Amino acid sequence: MTQKQDNSQFAKRFAFAFANFDIPALNQLIAPTGEFAVQDEYGDDLILKDRTDYLSWLQARFAEIREENPAKRKLKFEFDTCSGCSVGCPVIYFEGAEFPRIPDEEEGIMLHGIMVDQADGKAKRILFCYNFKYLDRFA
């Protein structure tokens, strides 16, 4: 299997776990150390955290979306490719490229995806991506 095929298969496993709010599965898919982007407590700045802090932040975001919509059992998602700082890496966008980032009060929702870079079957970088190939489909 090629690296591109490995990345694609990994992105699918990651997306399904993420879309189903499956923190234990995500814990297994994410390396203990790496670069995992979250928003600070005010939603203003992006900071890099370890796996434990990333999953805690994500679990809080999952709880918020489920509180807003108790019937929500699964997130909608689509795949794309980064065309910016991590060219070629898989990008997954959830809920029309509006989740999980918290909207800025002044700027509103910033369309984004989750760029997942893996090695040896574990995510080593999970970053917000704003420069993906099919961004225009959300315009």
PATI-434663 format. One record per residue (C-alpha): residue in one letter; x, y, z. Coordinates in nm, 2 decimals. Example, Ala and Ser with C-alpha at 12.3 -4.5 7.8 and 13.67 -1.06 7.14 Angstrom:
// PATI-434663
+------+--------+--------+--------+
: resn :     c1 :     c2 :     c3 :
+------+--------+--------+--------+
:    a :   1.23 :  -0.45 :   0.78 :
:    s :   1.37 :  -0.11 :   0.71 :
+------+--------+--------+--------+
This chain:
// PATI-434663
+------+--------+--------+--------+
: resn :     c1 :     c2 :     c3 :
+------+--------+--------+--------+
:    m :   0.00 :   0.00 :   0.00 :
:    t :   0.14 :   0.35 :  -0.09 :
:    q :   0.17 :   0.63 :   0.16 :
:    k :  -0.12 :   0.81 :  -0.01 :
:    q :  -0.34 :   0.50 :   0.03 :
:    d :  -0.23 :   0.47 :   0.40 :
:    n :  -0.32 :   0.83 :   0.46 :
:    s :  -0.65 :   0.79 :   0.29 :
:    q :  -0.75 :   0.48 :   0.49 :
:    f :  -0.63 :   0.64 :   0.81 :
:    a :  -0.83 :   0.96 :   0.74 :
:    k :  -1.14 :   0.74 :   0.69 :
:    r :  -1.10 :   0.56 :   1.02 :
:    f :  -1.03 :   0.90 :   1.20 :
:    a :  -1.33 :   1.06 :   1.03 :
:    f :  -1.57 :   0.78 :   1.13 :
:    a :  -1.45 :   0.79 :   1.49 :
:    f :  -1.47 :   1.17 :   1.50 :
:    a :  -1.82 :   1.18 :   1.34 :
:    n :  -1.95 :   0.93 :   1.59 :
:    f :  -1.82 :   1.12 :   1.89 :
:    d :  -1.60 :   0.81 :   1.97 :
:    i :  -1.34 :   0.95 :   2.21 :
:    p :  -1.20 :   0.60 :   2.30 :
:    a :  -1.14 :   0.52 :   1.93 :
:    l :  -0.98 :   0.86 :   1.87 :
:    n :  -0.76 :   0.80 :   2.17 :
:    q :  -0.63 :   0.48 :   1.99 :
:    l :  -0.58 :   0.67 :   1.66 :
:    i :  -0.38 :   0.96 :   1.80 :
:    a :  -0.02 :   0.94 :   1.90 :
:    p :   0.06 :   1.03 :   2.26 :
:    t :   0.29 :   1.31 :   2.15 :
:    g :   0.26 :   1.54 :   1.85 :
:    e :   0.10 :   1.86 :   1.74 :
:    f :  -0.28 :   1.88 :   1.81 :
:    a :  -0.44 :   2.22 :   1.76 :
:    v :  -0.72 :   2.35 :   1.99 :
:    q :  -0.87 :   2.69 :   2.06 :
:    d :  -0.77 :   2.87 :   2.38 :
:    e :  -1.04 :   2.91 :   2.65 :
:    y :  -1.16 :   3.23 :   2.49 :
:    g :  -1.18 :   3.09 :   2.14 :
:    d :  -0.94 :   3.35 :   2.01 :
:    d :  -0.61 :   3.18 :   1.96 :
:    l :  -0.50 :   2.83 :   1.84 :
:    i :  -0.26 :   2.65 :   2.06 :
:    l :  -0.09 :   2.31 :   2.03 :
:    k :  -0.16 :   2.05 :   2.30 :
:    d :  -0.09 :   1.69 :   2.38 :
:    r :  -0.33 :   1.41 :   2.31 :
:    t :  -0.50 :   1.42 :   2.65 :
:    d :  -0.57 :   1.79 :   2.63 :
:    y :  -0.68 :   1.76 :   2.26 :
:    l :  -0.93 :   1.49 :   2.35 :
:    s :  -1.06 :   1.69 :   2.65 :
:    w :  -1.11 :   1.99 :   2.43 :
:    l :  -1.28 :   1.78 :   2.16 :
:    q :  -1.50 :   1.60 :   2.41 :
:    a :  -1.62 :   1.95 :   2.53 :
:    r :  -1.69 :   2.05 :   2.17 :
:    f :  -1.89 :   1.73 :   2.12 :
:    a :  -2.09 :   1.79 :   2.43 :
:    e :  -2.17 :   2.15 :   2.31 :
:    i :  -2.30 :   2.04 :   1.97 :
:    r :  -2.50 :   1.76 :   2.12 :
:    e :  -2.65 :   2.00 :   2.38 :
:    e :  -2.75 :   2.23 :   2.10 :
:    n :  -2.91 :   1.94 :   1.91 :
:    p :  -2.98 :   1.64 :   2.13 :
:    a :  -3.10 :   1.43 :   1.84 :
:    k :  -2.76 :   1.46 :   1.67 :
:    r :  -2.61 :   1.11 :   1.67 :
:    k :  -2.34 :   1.16 :   1.40 :
:    l :  -2.16 :   1.45 :   1.23 :
:    k :  -2.17 :   1.49 :   0.85 :
:    f :  -1.83 :   1.50 :   0.69 :
:    e :  -1.65 :   1.52 :   0.36 :
:    f :  -1.29 :   1.46 :   0.25 :
:    d :  -1.05 :   1.70 :   0.08 :
:    t :  -0.68 :   1.76 :   0.04 :
:    c :  -0.47 :   2.04 :   0.20 :
:    s :  -0.34 :   2.29 :  -0.06 :
:    g :  -0.17 :   2.51 :   0.19 :
:    c :   0.10 :   2.44 :   0.45 :
:    s :   0.06 :   2.06 :   0.44 :
:    v :   0.01 :   2.01 :   0.07 :
:    g :  -0.14 :   1.67 :   0.00 :
:    c :  -0.24 :   1.57 :   0.35 :
:    p :  -0.60 :   1.46 :   0.40 :
:    v :  -0.84 :   1.72 :   0.53 :
:    i :  -1.18 :   1.63 :   0.68 :
:    y :  -1.45 :   1.89 :   0.72 :
:    f :  -1.74 :   1.84 :   0.95 :
:    e :  -2.08 :   1.99 :   0.94 :
:    g :  -2.03 :   2.20 :   0.63 :
:    a :  -1.68 :   2.31 :   0.73 :
:    e :  -1.81 :   2.48 :   1.05 :
:    f :  -1.71 :   2.23 :   1.32 :
:    p :  -1.52 :   2.19 :   1.56 :
:    r :  -1.38 :   2.54 :   1.57 :
:    i :  -1.58 :   2.78 :   1.79 :
:    p :  -1.70 :   3.08 :   1.58 :
:    d :  -1.54 :   3.42 :   1.65 :
:    e :  -1.79 :   3.67 :   1.78 :
:    e :  -1.67 :   3.95 :   1.55 :
:    e :  -1.59 :   3.75 :   1.24 :
:    g :  -1.85 :   3.47 :   1.27 :
:    i :  -1.78 :   3.12 :   1.14 :
:    m :  -1.45 :   3.06 :   0.96 :
:    l :  -1.48 :   2.77 :   0.73 :
:    h :  -1.22 :   2.51 :   0.81 :
:    g :  -1.13 :   2.14 :   0.80 :
:    i :  -0.92 :   1.92 :   1.01 :
:    m :  -0.58 :   1.82 :   0.86 :
:    v :  -0.47 :   1.48 :   0.98 :
:    d :  -0.11 :   1.38 :   0.93 :
:    q :  -0.03 :   1.03 :   1.03 :
:    a :   0.27 :   0.80 :   1.07 :
:    d :   0.27 :   0.43 :   1.16 :
:    g :  -0.11 :   0.43 :   1.20 :
:    k :  -0.13 :   0.72 :   1.45 :
:    a :  -0.21 :   1.08 :   1.40 :
:    k :   0.10 :   1.29 :   1.47 :
:    r :  -0.05 :   1.62 :   1.37 :
:    i :  -0.41 :   1.74 :   1.38 :
:    l :  -0.44 :   2.10 :   1.27 :
:    f :  -0.71 :   2.34 :   1.14 :
:    c :  -0.69 :   2.38 :   0.77 :
:    y :  -0.83 :   2.68 :   0.59 :
:    n :  -0.68 :   2.62 :   0.25 :
:    f :  -0.83 :   2.31 :   0.10 :
:    k :  -0.89 :   2.22 :  -0.26 :
:    y :  -1.27 :   2.24 :  -0.27 :
:    l :  -1.32 :   2.54 :  -0.04 :
:    d :  -1.53 :   2.71 :  -0.31 :
:    r :  -1.81 :   2.45 :  -0.27 :
:    f :  -1.90 :   2.62 :   0.06 :
:    a :  -1.91 :   2.98 :  -0.08 :
+------+--------+--------+--------+
